[in-house]
Amino acid sequence: MAVPKKKTSKGKRNQRHAHWKAKASAAAQKALSIGKAVLSGRAQGFVYPINEDETEA
C-alpha cells in the first residue's frame, strides 16, 4: 500500500483545506444565482424542463 514519504506540513494542509472550502463557497453562490434567475424568468444559457401538466393544474 502506498504511503507518504514525509509528513505534510500544517501550512500545506491548511492551504489545501482553504482551497477546498473556497470551491464549495463559489459553487453555492453560482447555484443560488442560477436559482434566482430561473425563478425570476431571466434564465439564459441553459435549458431546464418545464412540465406542462403542472402549469395547467
C-alpha positions as CSV (number, residue, x, y, z in Angstrom):
1,M,0.0,0.0,0.0
2,A,1.3,3.5,-0.9
3,V,2.2,5.8,2.0
4,P,3.6,9.3,2.0
5,K,7.3,9.6,2.4
6,K,7.2,12.7,4.6
7,K,4.7,14.3,6.9
8,T,2.7,17.1,5.3
9,S,3.3,20.5,7.0
10,K,0.4,22.3,8.7
11,G,0.7,25.2,6.3
12,K,0.3,22.9,3.3
13,R,-2.6,21.1,4.9
14,N,-4.4,24.4,5.8
15,Q,-3.8,25.7,2.3
16,R,-5.4,22.6,0.8
17,H,-8.4,22.9,3.2
18,A,-8.9,26.6,2.5
19,H,-8.9,25.9,-1.3
20,W,-11.5,23.2,-0.8
21,K,-13.7,25.5,1.2
22,A,-13.4,28.3,-1.3
23,K,-14.5,26.0,-4.1
24,A,-17.6,25.0,-2.1
25,S,-18.5,28.6,-1.5
26,A,-18.1,29.5,-5.1
27,A,-20.3,26.6,-6.2
28,A,-23.0,27.6,-3.7
29,Q,-23.0,31.2,-4.9
30,K,-23.3,30.0,-8.5
31,A,-26.2,27.7,-7.6
32,L,-28.1,30.5,-5.8
33,S,-27.6,32.8,-8.7
34,I,-28.9,30.3,-11.2
35,G,-31.9,29.5,-8.9
36,K,-32.8,33.2,-8.7
37,A,-32.5,33.6,-12.5
38,V,-34.9,30.6,-13.0
39,L,-37.4,31.9,-10.5
40,S,-37.4,35.4,-12.0
41,G,-37.7,34.2,-15.6
42,R,-34.3,35.7,-16.6
43,A,-32.6,32.4,-17.1
44,Q,-30.3,32.3,-20.2
45,G,-27.6,29.9,-21.3
46,F,-29.1,26.6,-20.2
47,V,-32.2,24.5,-20.7
48,Y,-34.4,23.2,-18.0
49,P,-37.6,21.1,-18.4
50,I,-41.0,22.5,-17.8
51,N,-43.9,20.1,-17.2
52,E,-47.0,21.3,-19.0
53,D,-49.2,19.2,-16.7
54,E,-48.1,21.2,-13.6
55,T,-48.7,24.6,-15.2
56,E,-52.2,23.8,-16.2
57,A,-53.3,22.3,-12.9
